[in-house]
Amino acid sequence: MAKCEICGEEFNHVSWKHLRYKHGLSLDEYRAMGHRTGVEKDCPICGKMFIPRRRRQITCSKKCGYIYISQTYSGENSPAYGKEFSHSEESKRKISKHNARY
């Protein structure tokens, strides 16, 4: 749980709404005062501690996010695993027509 350093209320994360309407501050002003808005998490890829900026953020950076996605959704975990994909005759014509221009 994250705690508002001004009033002591506890939240999953200190929201901009709470800061704006209860204290008249923006998130940037609150952070400039040295306060944190969320709970630290471990990045599953590099192990670095970070405070998520989005509710569903899993990794500390885009780089780690790309690695996480490639590891998580590869092989049997891929939504496309075991499915056969083929182009329809119409899409094949469009593709060959597009490639003919170049």
Secondary structure, DSSP 4 states (H G I P E B T S, - for coil): -EE-TTT--EESS--HHHIIIII---HHHHHHTT---S--EE-TTT--EE--SSTT--SSSHHHHHHHHHHHTSGGGSTTTT------HHHHHHHHHHHHT-
